[in-house]
Amino acid sequence: MRQGKFVDKEIDPYNEEWNFETSDENFKTPFSSVQPPKSRFVQSKWERLAVSKIRQAIKKGWMKTP
């Protein structure tokens, strides 16, 4: 395997017999393609504290925006 060879010569690394199509309706679109709205995002406690520190530094002039 370290030499880049397969252990068994019967293994086909380029096997394309995988069937991606299924007749089950649940698997055709497993996830919705619609993004959730940004208003539904809830920050964690630590993200909220970090953002509040940055906001306070900008307000007091300790940090400058580009």
MODELLER restraints for C-alpha pairs under 7 A, 6 or more apart:
rsr = mdl.restraints
at = mdl.atoms
rsr.add(forms.Gaussian(group=physical.xy_distance, feature=features.Distance(at['CA:1:A'], at['CA:7:A']), mean=6.54, stdev=0.5))
rsr.add(forms.Gaussian(group=physical.xy_distance, feature=features.Distance(at['CA:57:A'], at['CA:63:A']), mean=5.36, stdev=0.5))
rsr.add(forms.Gaussian(group=physical.xy_distance, feature=features.Distance(at['CA:58:A'], at['CA:64:A']), mean=6.18, stdev=0.5))
